[in-house]
Amino acid sequence: MPLVRRQFLRLSGAAAALAALPRAAWPQSYPARAVRVIVPFATGGPTDLAGRLIAQRLTEHFGRQFYVENIGGAGGNIGVGQAAKAAPDGHTILIAAASYAVNPSLFDKVPYDPDKDFTAVTFAATASTTLTVHPSVPARTVDELIAVIKTSPGKFSYASPGPGTPPHLLGELFRLAFHLDLVHVPFNGGGQAIGSTIAGHTPISFGALPPAVQHVKDGKLRALAITSRTRSPALPDVPTMAEAGYPDIAADIWTAVLVPAGTSNEIVTLLYGAIATIIAQPEMKERMAALGYAPVGNPPNECDAEIRMEIAKWAKVIRETGIKVQ
C-alpha cells in the first residue's frame, strides 16, 4: 500500500522493538547533551512545523533539549548535506521531506547519497499538497483557473517551497498538461511561498496543506483543490484534484526522521519508540489533524522501504517530464 494511504500508527511494532532490546543494552546516557534537529527548509513550512512539534515532544520525553536548526537552500540539499556529515551518535537528527527522495534525480549533483548516508527512523506524518490562489484571482475551481491563465498569457506565476519539491513538480505537471503560460517562482520553504501568494506577488501557489490551512480559513487564500485521494479533515469543503477531474495531478507531502548512517541500532530503536508513542497521543493527533497532518509512525525498515519507493517514483516522473535543476 502506498505511503500516502498509510494513515495509521505502528505502536505495537514500537513496543515490541523496545521490549526485544535488553534494558542493559539501552544507551542510558542518551541523549548526553542537546540534540540538533536539522530542518532543511526555512521556518513556517510543513517540514518546519512538523519538526518543531516532534522536537518539542522529544524534549519533554527525554528531558534533554531537542532544538530545531533551519538550514534552507537548494531545495533542501544544503541542510541534508550538513546532516550527512554529522557524527553518527544520535545528537543530530534530520527532518526529511519528499525532496530528499526527489533531488538525486532532479539535480545534476546533490551533497548526499540516500542509499549510504542515512539510517531511517520513521515516517512521522503525511500531509496533502494544495492548490491555492490569492482571493483576487477570478477562479473558484481548477477548470476556471485553467481558463483564466489561458486567457491572460504571461500574467500568472505560481509559488512553490523550492526547486525539486513535490509542489514544484506538481506545478510543472499542471503547466505541461494544459500547455499553460505559467512561471515558477521558487522559495526556500512553504511558509515563504504561501506568504508571497497571500501578498499577491505570486497569485497561485502549490504547497503543503499545513502552512495554508489557517490562511484559507481566514479568507486570505482560496483553496481550489488538494492533491490527495481523499478530502482533508482540516478543509473538508475543498475537493480533491480527482474530484475536480485531474487525478494525475497528485502527490502528498511526507515528513521522515533520519539519522546519519552508523548511528547505533539502540539509539534508532529508542528514537523510533519515542516518536511513535508521541504521535499516538490523542492531544498530539488532534493538533496534527488540525494542521492537515496524518500521523504514520512506521518502523525503521518500513520507512527505509518507503523512501526507496519514493526515489523510484519521482525518478520516473522527472524522466517523463524532462524537469531538471542545475
C-alpha angles and dihedrals in degrees: 000000000000120000094245090062095047101095097155140099128247096207094140088056091051092049092047092049092051093045091051092055111086109243090229088060094055113111093247093184093053120150095029092177141000114316121227113223108198116208107187094209138063122273122281099037128112095264090050093047092050092043093053093048091051095043093051093052094043088054089054093043098050100028091233127102118264103190128191119233114190111212105173133175142092094041092301096313097115096055094042090049091054092048090051090059095049123111112270094235101110094257093106120057127181122215099207128196132196089276086074088068096036103048100067088065098035100050126056088230135009127190095238142051111227090201096053114017104063143043118215120237104173147312101253100190149334130223135188124253114233137203109221134173137195110263089246091067107100096227131100098171136041090249091054092049092053090050093048093051092048093051092050107043115190094017104093135069133174131218125222134179089253145305113309097017116129091249089057091049091047090050090052092047088051092049095046096042093058100029092241127177093229126146121215116225111189125204134187095253146359094264092058092045093051090046091056092053092046088054091049095240092119106024095200130049136189108195148128118294101236098069091045103046100087093040090054091049090049092051095245091117134028115220113211100178145341123226101224122100094249133036119268119248087220091063105015095169094059112095125226121249088249090056088049088055101259109099094160092065093079140129138128130220117241134194119208131181115224135172130202114279112266095042107140120263089235093060092044090052092046093051093045093051092048095048094044090051093046097052091046092062110111094232091050093047090050092049092048093048091052088056093048099259128135113205118231113168099179121172123266097261092052091045090053092049092049092051090052090051090050091051091053093044096052093042087060092049092049093049092050096046097038091226113161137169120204 
